[in-house]
Amino acid sequence: MSSGTRLKHNGPTAGAPTRAIFGFASYLRPVRGFLVAGLLASLLRAVLQWVAPWPLKMIFDSVLARHPLPSLFRWLPASTQGRLWALTLITFGIAVALGATGYMSNRWVAQAGQRVVSAIRVDLFGHLQRQSLAFHQRRQTGDLMSRLDGDTQDIQNLTVDVLPNMLNNFVTVAGFVVIMLVVNVYLGAISLVMAPFMFWLVRHYMGQIKQAQRAALRAQGESAGVAQEVLSSLLVVQAYGAEQRETDRFARANDKQLDASLKAVVLQSAFTPLVAITMAATTAVVVFLGAESVLSGHLTPGDVLVFSAYLRGMYTPVRQLAKLGGVAGRGQAAAERVAELLQSDEAVPQVRNPRRLRRASGALALDGVSFSYGGPATVLQRVDLEIPAGSRQALVGHSGSGKTTILRMIPRLIDPTEGTVLLDGIDIRRLDLADLRRQIALVPQEPFVFRGTVWENMAYGESHPSRAAAISAARAAGVHDVVARLPGGYDAPVAERGSSLSGGQRQCIALTRAVLRDAPILILDEPTTGLDAEVESVLMAALDRIMTGRTTIMVSHQLSAVRDADQIAVLEEGRISECGTHEQLTGGGHTYARLNALSSRSMPPATATIPA
């Protein structure tokens, strides 16, 4: 299998969070070759551990004490010196084989674990992108990032460190128990007297460690959420001198994580010595009774030696289990958190056989549309609106009146709780979602740009991004001169979140994206807010060119931006109170006329603004 093999899988099976670790079985199928090879190597290593003490027993009994060889070892040299050399070489060979099987097991299982976790991480990222806006509004971005990165790493640790060691230790201990009972039933039974207590000890502490690790991961997600929120809002934090306040808030969240982690450390610290004391007490009793049996002639020194070796061998896996308890608890808790996200399904639903759409004419209609975010308040109430293909529709009103909600419904970022949104007479819920969104170009109020170059951001969303196409689109939009003045022009680097660009420069990128999209529907959400007069003039001219021949829906508080709209709808408390052209509405003497008069008195007519 090539290291570059890409896993294909169906995601985790459904199940309760307590069974989360089993929900990732489908990810194991593509790497079953690595897993089987690694686990077979682990099993072979366990078998080698079964036989490892016997050459030393033979040296003590048949070389030093000159006892007769057991029938299974009659093939060894007859001479004492030859027998010593042979048993020494066998001991060395077993040690080399143990190292080789350990290497193969660790390598193959680690390769499988890394591939599995890489696939889980990619699936989780894709799954999060498909979830609705309401889902992401309820979740902290920092917590999602913690699950995407930290929790998947803990799953990898669980897969790589815990599972193969658990298998090896279980087989090793089972073999040791059988061999000890065969060598001497009496001493073997005494060795197992403490088994029920050990079982209770492991069960009790492992459960508590897992709970503590689960609490630590929750707290880690909370602290990551605080960090992400503050670092993404650093301009406001520093401007208002709130650095210490935010540091204190992060410290409180971090203290919760610290407390939970320390509790896990305390439990782990108590678990390990309790296991050691229990095993030491059992070993002391067995060695004492074994020595008495040697003195009475019932056992040979080699028998006691091999018995002690197996008893120490039983102690080692249990001690490893104690050390791995924290890793296992954290990995299982992480698996539950990742599974909870993967099993959540708040993506925008599609019908079983959606209608495909090549290019729409762009006629839109809202028929009895209502919307609520789940609380008692209703954002939209029975809205009816007809938007002919190729027309310019403006939505105005006070903040919170439902304008942006309507914009989000058209590309199905959200669905109405009642009523229907129609495109070319078809309920958009019956259309293929990707086809629907290809019909729409969006210019948001706060244009999003990504780390890269200016032209790469302009071509964002294109299946075959091209620098030449981006430049051509910028010229068509009329923003080429703005971009050309940048140091580096179209190849100018863009910092994270576009912090190296002005608001007008970012908006020029968003407009060029819309031109490249060449969609029949254009959505403009406050496209000129916060821009100076010169840049606004350039962008308004660019918008006028872009809107030509397209169905355009614009939200704006600036009346100068909507005067030329074919139809203006005024929203008040989730309802359309007025609808008409600028001239019709200003002569009507209602809400729009009052807003127009108020803004005209407070600002120059070219930049009259509706109060928010």
C-alpha positions in Angstrom: 0.0 0.0 0.0 1.4 3.4 -1.0 1.8 6.1 1.6 -0.2 8.4 -0.6 -3.3 6.1 -0.7 -6.4 8.1 -0.1 -8.9 6.4 2.2 -12.5 6.0 1.0 -15.1 5.3 3.6 -18.7 5.9 4.7 -18.1 7.6 8.0 -18.9 6.4 11.5 -21.9 4.2 12.1 -24.7 5.6 14.2 -24.7 4.9 17.9 -24.8 6.3 21.4 -21.8 8.4 22.5 -20.8 5.7 25.0 -20.2 3.4 22.0 -18.4 6.2 20.1 -15.1 4.3 19.7 -16.9 1.5 17.8 -18.5 4.0 15.5 -15.2 4.4 13.6 -15.0 0.8 12.4 -15.8 1.9 8.8 -12.5 3.9 8.7 -10.5 0.7 9.5 -11.5 -1.2 6.4 -9.2 0.7 4.0 -6.2 0.0 6.3 -7.1 -3.5 7.4 -3.9 -4.8 5.7 -1.7 -2.6 7.9 -3.8 -3.5 11.0 -3.8 -7.3 10.4 -0.1 -7.3 9.8 0.6 -5.1 12.9 -1.7 -7.2 15.1 -0.2 -10.5 13.9 3.3 -9.1 14.7 1.9 -8.2 18.1 0.5 -11.7 18.7 3.9 -13.2 17.6 5.6 -10.9 20.1 3.3 -12.2 22.8 4.1 -15.8 21.9 7.8 -15.1 22.1 7.3 -13.6 25.5 5.7 -16.9 26.6 8.9 -18.8 25.8 11.5 -16.2 26.7 12.1 -17.3 30.3 12.6 -21.0 29.4 16.2 -20.8 28.1 17.2 -19.2 31.4 15.4 -22.0 33.4 17.4 -24.5 31.3 20.7 -22.7 32.1 19.9 -22.8 35.8 18.6 -26.4 35.9 20.4 -28.3 33.2 23.7 -26.3 33.0 24.4 -25.1 36.5 22.6 -27.7 38.5 23.1 -30.5 35.9 19.5 -31.7 36.1 18.4 -33.9 33.1 16.9 -32.0 30.2 13.1 -32.1 29.8 12.0 -34.3 26.9 11.2 -31.2 24.7 14.8 -30.0 25.0 16.6 -33.3 24.3 17.8 -31.9 21.0 20.2 -29.5 22.8 24.0 -30.4 22.9 24.9 -33.1 25.4 28.0 -31.2 26.6 27.6 -28.6 29.3 29.6 -26.0 27.4 27.7 -26.7 24.2 24.4 -26.6 26.0 25.3 -23.2 27.6 26.3 -21.7 24.2 23.1 -23.0 22.6 20.8 -21.7 25.3 22.6 -18.3 25.3 22.2 -18.0 21.5 18.5 -18.9 21.8 18.1 -16.2 24.5 19.7 -13.7 22.2 17.6 -14.8 19.2 14.4 -14.5 21.2 15.5 -10.9 22.3 16.2 -10.0 18.6 12.8 -11.5 17.5 11.0 -9.6 20.3 12.6 -6.3 19.1 11.8 -7.1 15.4 8.2 -8.0 16.1 7.8 -4.9 18.3 9.2 -2.7 15.5 6.9 -4.2 12.9 3.8 -4.0 15.1 4.5 -0.4 16.0 5.2 0.7 12.5 2.3 -1.0 10.8 -0.3 0.0 13.5 1.1 3.6 13.5 0.7 3.8 9.7 -2.9 2.5 10.0 -3.7 4.9 12.9 -2.3 8.0 11.1 -4.3 7.1 7.9 -7.5 6.6 9.9 -7.2 9.8 11.8 -6.3 11.7 8.6 -9.5 10.4 7.0 -11.6 11.3 10.1 -10.2 14.8 10.2 -11.0 15.4 6.5 -14.5 13.9 6.9 -15.1 16.0 10.0 -14.0 19.2 8.3 -16.2 18.5 5.3 -19.1 17.6 7.6 -18.7 20.9 9.5 -18.8 22.9 6.3 -22.1 21.2 5.3 -23.9 22.1 8.5 -26.3 25.0 8.6 -25.6 28.5 9.7 -27.8 27.9 12.7 -25.6 25.0 13.8 -22.5 27.2 13.6 -24.2 30.1 15.4 -24.8 27.8 18.4 -21.2 26.4 18.5 -18.0 28.0 19.5 -15.5 28.0 16.6 -12.6 27.4 19.0 -14.4 24.2 20.4 -14.9 22.9 16.8 -11.2 23.6 16.1 -10.3 21.7 19.3 -12.3 18.7 18.1 -10.9 18.9 14.6 -7.3 19.0 15.7 -6.7 18.0 19.3 -9.4 15.3 19.6 -8.5 13.6 16.4 -4.9 13.5 17.6 -6.1 11.8 20.8 -8.0 9.2 18.7 -4.7 8.6 16.9 -3.0 8.0 20.2 -5.7 5.6 21.2 -5.4 3.7 18.0 -1.6 3.6 17.9 -0.6 3.3 21.5 -3.5 1.6 23.3 -5.1 -0.9 21.0 -2.0 -2.9 20.0 -0.6 -2.8 23.5 -4.0 -4.0 24.9 -4.0 -7.0 22.5 -0.4 -7.9 23.2 -0.8 -7.6 26.9 -4.1 -9.6 27.0 -2.6 -12.5 25.0 0.7 -12.3 27.0 -1.1 -12.5 30.4 -3.5 -15.2 29.2 -0.5 -17.3 28.1 1.4 -16.7 31.3 -1.5 -17.8 33.4 -1.9 -21.1 31.5 1.9 -21.8 31.6 2.0 -21.0 35.4 -0.8 -23.4 36.1 0.9 -26.1 34.0 4.3 -25.6 35.8 2.7 -25.7 39.3 -1.0 -25.5 40.0 -0.5 -24.5 43.6 1.7 -21.5 43.0 -0.3 -20.6 39.9 -3.5 -20.5 41.9 -1.9 -18.3 44.5 -0.7 -16.0 41.8 -4.3 -15.5 40.6 -5.7 -14.8 44.1 -5.3 -11.1 43.6 -6.9 -11.1 40.1 -10.4 -10.1 41.2 -8.9 -7.1 43.2 -6.8 -6.1 40.2 -9.8 -6.3 37.9 -11.8 -4.1 40.3 -8.9 -1.7 40.6 -8.5 -1.3 36.8 -12.3 -0.9 36.3 -12.7 1.6 39.1 -9.8 3.9 38.2 -10.2 3.6 34.4 -13.8 4.8 34.7 -12.8 7.8 36.9 -9.8 8.7 34.7 -12.1 8.6 31.6 -14.6 11.0 33.3 -11.8 13.4 34.3 -10.4 13.3 30.8 -13.8 14.0 29.3 -14.2 17.0 31.6 -10.7 18.2 30.6 -11.6 18.0 26.9 -14.8 20.0 27.4 -12.8 22.6 29.3 -10.2 22.6 26.6 -12.9 23.3 24.0 -14.2 26.2 26.1 -10.8 27.8 26.5 -10.1 27.4 22.8 -13.4 29.1 22.1 -12.3 32.1 24.3 -8.9 32.3 22.6 -10.4 32.2 19.1 -13.0 34.8 19.9 -10.5 37.2 21.4 -7.7 36.8 18.8 -10.2 37.3 16.0 -11.5 40.5 17.7 -8.1 41.9 18.7 -8.8 45.4 17.2 -11.7 46.0 19.5 -9.9 44.3 22.5 -6.9 46.6 22.2 -8.9 49.7 21.3 -10.9 49.4 24.5 -7.9 48.3 26.7 -9.6 45.0 27.6 -6.5 42.8 27.3 -6.3 42.1 31.1 -10.1 41.4 31.2 -9.8 38.9 28.4 -6.7 37.4 29.9 -8.6 36.8 33.1 -11.5 35.3 31.1 -9.1 32.9 29.3 -7.4 32.1 32.7 -10.7 31.1 34.2 -11.5 28.8 31.3 -8.0 27.4 31.4 -8.3 26.8 35.2 -11.3 24.5 34.5 -9.1 22.5 32.1 -6.2 22.5 34.6 -8.5 21.3 37.5 -9.9 18.4 35.4 -6.4 17.5 34.1 -4.9 17.5 37.6 -7.7 15.2 38.8 -6.8 12.8 36.0 -3.2 13.0 37.0 -4.0 12.3 40.7 -6.1 9.3 39.8 -3.3 8.1 37.4 -0.7 8.6 40.1 -2.7 6.6 42.7 -3.6 3.8 40.2 0.0 3.0 39.2 1.5 2.4 42.7 -1.6 0.5 43.8 -1.0 -1.9 40.9 2.7 -2.1 41.8 2.1 -2.8 45.5 -0.5 -5.5 44.7 1.9 -7.2 42.2 4.8 -6.9 44.6 2.9 -8.5 47.4 1.8 -11.4 45.2 5.4 -11.9 43.9 6.8 -11.9 47.5 4.3 -14.6 48.6 5.0 -16.8 45.5 8.8 -16.4 45.8 8.6 -17.4 49.5 6.5 -20.4 48.9 8.5 -21.4 45.8 11.8 -21.2 47.9 10.2 -23.5 50.5 9.3 -25.9 47.7 12.9 -25.9 46.4 14.2 -26.6 49.9 11.7 -29.5 50.3 12.7 -30.8 46.8 9.4 -30.3 45.1 10.6 -27.7 42.7 13.9 -26.8 41.1 15.5 -23.3 41.3 14.8 -23.0 37.6 11.1 -23.6 38.2 11.0 -20.8 40.8 13.0 -18.6 38.4 10.7 -19.2 35.5 7.7 -18.8 37.7 9.0 -15.4 39.0 9.7 -14.4 35.4 6.1 -15.1 34.4 4.9 -13.3 37.4 7.0 -10.2 36.5 5.7 -10.6 33.0 2.1 -10.4 34.3 3.1 -7.3 36.2 4.5 -5.5 33.2 1.3 -5.5 31.1 -0.8 -4.4 34.1 1.7 -1.6 34.8 1.5 -0.6 31.1 -2.2 -0.6 31.4 -2.0 1.7 34.3 0.3 4.1 32.3 -2.0 3.8 29.3 -5.1 4.5 31.3 -4.9 8.3 30.8 -4.2 7.9 27.1 -7.1 5.4 26.8 -9.5 7.6 28.8 -8.6 10.7 26.8 -8.8 8.9 23.5 -12.3 7.5 24.2 -13.6 10.8 25.4 -12.2 12.4 22.3 -13.8 9.7 20.1 -17.1 10.5 21.8 -16.8 14.2 21.1 -15.8 13.7 17.4 -18.6 11.1 16.9 -21.1 13.5 18.4 -20.2 16.0 15.7 -20.2 13.5 12.9 -23.6 12.1 14.0 -25.2 15.5 14.2 -27.0 16.3 11.0 -28.1 19.9 10.5 -27.0 20.2 6.9 -29.5 21.8 4.5 -31.6 18.8 3.4 -32.0 17.7 -0.2 -34.9 15.7 -1.7 -34.1 12.2 -2.9 -34.2 13.0 -6.6 -33.6 16.8 -7.0 -34.3 18.7 -10.1 -31.1 19.7 -12.0 -30.8 23.3 -13.3 -28.3 24.5 -15.8 -29.0 28.2 -15.9 -32.0 30.0 -14.5 -33.7 33.0 -15.9 -33.7 34.5 -12.4 -37.4 35.0 -11.6 -37.8 34.8 -7.8 -40.8 34.7 -5.6 -41.5 34.5 -1.8 -44.9 32.9 -1.1 -46.2 33.2 2.4 -42.7 33.0 3.9 -42.2 33.0 7.7 -39.1 32.3 9.6 -38.1 31.8 13.3 -34.7 30.8 14.7 -36.4 28.6 17.2 -37.3 31.1 19.9 -40.6 32.8 20.6 -39.7 35.7 18.3 -40.6 35.4 14.6 -38.2 37.1 12.2 -40.5 37.0 9.1 -44.3 36.7 9.0 -46.1 35.7 5.9 -44.0 37.6 3.4 -45.1 37.6 -0.2 -42.8 39.1 -2.9 -42.4 38.8 -6.6 -39.0 39.6 -8.2 -39.1 39.4 -12.1 -36.1 38.0 -13.9 -33.5 40.7 -14.6 -35.1 43.3 -12.3 -33.5 45.2 -9.4 -35.1 44.6 -6.0 -34.2 46.6 -3.0 -35.0 45.7 0.6 -34.9 48.5 3.2 -35.9 48.8 6.8 -34.6 49.1 10.3 -32.0 46.6 11.6 -33.7 43.4 12.7 -36.6 43.7 10.3 -35.7 40.5 8.4 -33.8 41.8 5.3 -30.7 39.6 5.7 -32.9 36.6 6.6 -34.5 36.9 3.1 -31.1 37.1 1.5 -30.0 34.0 3.2 -33.1 32.1 2.1 -32.4 32.5 -1.6 -29.2 30.3 -1.7 -30.8 28.1 1.0 -28.3 29.0 3.7 -31.5 28.7 5.8 -35.0 27.5 4.9 -38.3 29.1 5.8 -40.2 27.6 8.6 -43.4 28.2 6.6 -44.0 29.1 3.0 -42.0 28.7 -0.2 -39.2 30.4 -2.1 -39.5 29.9 -5.8 -36.9 30.2 -8.6 -38.4 30.2 -12.1 -41.6 28.9 -10.5 -39.9 25.9 -8.9 -39.6 25.4 -5.1 -35.9 25.8 -4.5 -36.0 22.9 -2.0 -36.7 20.6 -5.0 -33.6 21.8 -6.8 -30.1 20.3 -6.6 -28.4 22.5 -3.9 -25.1 22.9 -5.9 -27.0 23.8 -9.0 -29.1 26.4 -7.1 -26.0 28.0 -5.6 -24.3 28.2 -8.9 -27.1 30.5 -10.0 -26.2 33.1 -7.3 -23.3 35.5 -6.8 -23.0 37.1 -3.4 -21.4 40.4 -2.4 -21.6 40.5 1.4 -21.4 43.5 3.7 -18.1 42.3 5.1 -16.3 40.6 2.2 -14.4 37.5 3.2 -10.9 37.1 1.8 -8.4 34.4 2.4 -4.6 34.1 2.8 -3.1 34.1 -0.7 -2.8 36.7 -3.5 -5.4 39.2 -4.7 -6.1 37.4 -8.0 -6.5 34.0 -6.2 -9.1 35.6 -3.9 -10.8 37.1 -6.9 -11.0 33.6 -8.6 -12.2 32.0 -5.3 -14.9 29.5 -6.1 -13.9 28.9 -9.7 -13.3 25.3 -10.7 -10.3 26.4 -12.8 -8.9 29.6 -11.3 -7.0 31.8 -13.7 -5.0 34.9 -13.1 -5.9 36.2 -16.6 -9.6 35.6 -16.0 -9.4 37.4 -12.7 -7.8 40.5 -14.3 -10.3 40.4 -17.1 -13.2 40.3 -14.6 -11.7 43.2 -12.6 -11.5 45.3 -15.7 -15.1 44.4 -16.6 -16.2 45.4 -13.1 -14.3 48.7 -13.4 -12.1 48.1 -10.3 -8.8 47.5 -12.2 -7.3 50.8 -11.3 -8.0 50.2 -7.6 -6.2 46.9 -7.7 -3.3 48.2 -9.9 -2.4 50.7 -7.2 -1.7 48.0 -4.7 2.0 47.1 -4.1 2.3 44.0 -6.2 -1.0 44.6 -8.0 -2.9 41.3 -8.6 0.0 39.4 -7.1 -0.1 41.4 -3.8 -0.2 39.0 -0.8 -3.4 39.1 1.3 -3.0 38.6 5.0 -5.4 36.5 7.1 -9.0 37.9 7.1 -7.8 40.6 4.7 -6.1 42.7 7.3 -3.6 44.0 4.8 -6.3 45.5 2.6 -8.8 48.4 3.1 -12.5 47.8 3.2 -12.9 49.2 -0.3 -10.1 46.9 -1.7 -11.8 43.9 -0.1 -15.1 44.9 -1.6 -13.4 45.2 -5.1 -12.3 41.6 -4.7 -15.9 40.6 -3.8 -17.3 42.4 -6.8 -14.8 40.7 -9.1 -15.8 37.4 -7.7 -19.4 38.2 -8.7 -18.4 39.0 -12.2 -16.4 35.8 -12.6 -19.3 33.8 -11.2 -21.4 35.1 -14.1 -24.6 34.1 -12.3 -28.1 35.2 -13.3 -28.9 36.3 -9.7 -26.8 38.8 -7.7 -27.2 39.4 -4.0 -25.8 42.6 -2.5 -25.8 42.9 1.3 -24.9 46.5 2.2 -22.1 46.6 -0.4 -21.0 50.2 0.2 -21.3 50.5 3.9 -18.3 52.2 5.6 -16.6 53.3 2.3 -15.3 56.8 1.6 -17.0 58.8 -1.1 -14.4 58.2 -3.8 -14.3 54.4 -3.4 -18.1 54.3 -3.0 -18.4 56.2 -6.4 -16.1 53.6 -8.1 -18.0 50.7 -6.5 -21.5 52.1 -7.4 -20.4 52.4 -11.0 -19.0 48.9 -10.9 -22.3 47.6 -9.3 -24.3 49.2 -12.0 -22.4 47.4 -14.7 -22.6 44.1 -12.8 -26.3 44.3 -12.2 -27.2 44.8 -15.9 -29.1 41.8 -17.1 -29.1 40.1 -13.7 -31.8 39.6 -11.1 -30.5 41.7 -8.3 -31.6 41.8 -4.6 -29.9 44.6 -2.6 -30.1 45.4 1.0 -28.9 48.9 1.9 -29.4 51.6 4.5 -28.2 54.1 2.0 -31.1 55.4 -0.1 -28.8 56.6 -2.8 -28.0 53.0 -3.5 -31.6 51.9 -4.0 -33.2 54.9 -5.7 -32.9 53.3 -9.2 -34.3 49.9 -8.1 -37.2 48.6 -10.1 -38.9 47.8 -6.8 -38.3 48.7 -3.2 -39.8 46.6 -0.4 -40.0 48.2 3.1 -39.8 45.7 5.9 -41.1 46.4 9.4 -41.1 43.8 12.2 -40.9 40.9 9.7 -43.6 42.1 7.3 -43.5 44.1 4.0 -45.3 47.3 4.8 -44.8 49.0 1.5 -43.6 48.1 -2.0 -43.0 50.2 -5.1 -40.5 52.5 -6.8 -38.6 55.3 -5.1 -40.9 57.9 -6.6 -44.1 56.0 -5.6 -42.9 55.4 -2.0 -41.7 59.0 -1.4 -45.1 60.2 -2.5 -47.0 57.8 -0.4 -46.4 59.5 2.9 -45.7 56.3 4.8 -42.6 54.8 6.4 -40.3 55.1 3.4 -41.2 58.7 2.9 -40.5 59.6 6.5 -37.2 57.8 6.4 -36.3 59.5 3.2 -37.2 62.9 4.6 -35.3 62.3 7.9 -32.1 61.1 6.2 -32.3 63.9 3.6 -32.3 66.5 6.4 -29.4 64.9 8.3 -27.1 64.1 5.3 -26.4 65.2 1.8 -28.9 63.6 -0.7 -26.2 61.5 -2.4 -25.5 59.7 0.8 -28.8 59.7 2.6 -29.0 56.8 5.0 -31.8 54.9 6.7 -31.2 55.0 10.5 -30.4 51.6 11.9 
